[in-house]
Amino acid sequence: MKSLLLAIQFLTRLPLPAFVASDAEFAASMRWFPLVGLLIGALVAGAAVLAGRGDAWVGALAALVVWVGVSGALHLDGLADLADARGAAHGDPARLLAVLADPHVGSFGVVAIGLQLIAKLVLLHAAIAAAAWWPLLLIPFAARIGPLVWTRWLPPLHAGLAARFRDAVRRVDLVLWGLALIAAAFHWPMILATPLLLGGWGLYVRRAIGGISGDGHGAGIELIETLLLAVVLL
């Protein structure tokens, strides 16, 4: 239970009592990331249903505000950092790592965040107009399986957040969440595109930056969510 609460505390801005946790306990919280994604999805879908009754655009905006707000823009920050690093590195691995470590957001990051928010807003409108409520519930869940897969598969880029989680993810965790993904397909079959998208992102970050980091996880979650929203249109 403590690991679950730590996962909620880390991935959301939901009010929780403060408590102390060891590094091992914090790392083990990653096993619960997909369940936290389901909680986020429930809030997003709820906002879309309530606000989208009169106008799909209003519902899309409400869902997007909840989506960004409940996560504290955590993953958007990773997307911005990775965009800045890729845009400024010019093939220099040392510069790429230096820009990734810089907390400031540059022009590449601003553009990436802007395009990501626009894409989500437009795709949320399309999903609400089609009354696709199950995908809105399940997409944040599916995207947060990604960090478990990437942590087990890819080398850590540096001794940071991704490295701390590496030994905490077990094979049984991947199997159980994989079975949960299959079960979710009874409500939305296209969610089975998730493994292909997760694999594609893993291959990209391994080729582009050499491994996975906290920013890679955050950017991956954001982009997988958007791509799964696009899959709804299929």
C-alpha positions, 0 to 999 in steps of 0.5 A: 500500500505504501508503494502505491501511495508513493506512486500516486504522490510522485505521478500526481498532485493529488493531496496526500499526507507526507511520509518518509520512504527509503530509496528502495520503497520509492523505486518499488513504487514504479510497479504501480505506475499503470494503476495510477494511470488508471486513476488519472484516466478516470479523472480525465474521462469524468471531466470529459463526460461532465463538461462535454455534454453541451459542447465537445470543445468544452469537454476537450478543454476540461479534460486537458486541463484535468490531465495536465493539472493532476499530473502537475505537467510532470511529463511535459517537462520531460518532453520539453527537456528532451526536445531542447537536448535533441535540438541543441546537441547537433550530434554532440553527446556531451552537449546533449547530456548537458542540455538535459541536465539544464532545468531551463526550457528553451525554444525547442521545448516551448514548441514541443509543449505547445504542439503536444497540448494542441494535439491532445486538445484536438484529439480529445475533441474527436474522441468526445465527439465520438463518445469514446469514453473507454479510451479516455479511461484507459490511455493514461493506464497504457502509457504508464506501462511504458516506464516499466518496459523501458526500465527493464529493457534500456540502459540508464542514461545516467545515475538518475531517476531511471537508474534508481528504478531499474532493479525494482521492476520485476518480470512478474510486474511486466507479465501482470500489467501485460495481462491487464492490457489484454483484459482492457482490450475487451473494452477497447481493442485498439489498446493492443497497439500499445506494445508497438508504440512502447517498442518504437519509443524505446528504439528511438531513445536508444538510438537518439540519446543512448539510453533511458532517463527520467526525461525519456520516461516523461516524454515517452508517456506524453507521446504514447498518450497522444498516439493512442488518442490518434488511434481512437480515430481509427 
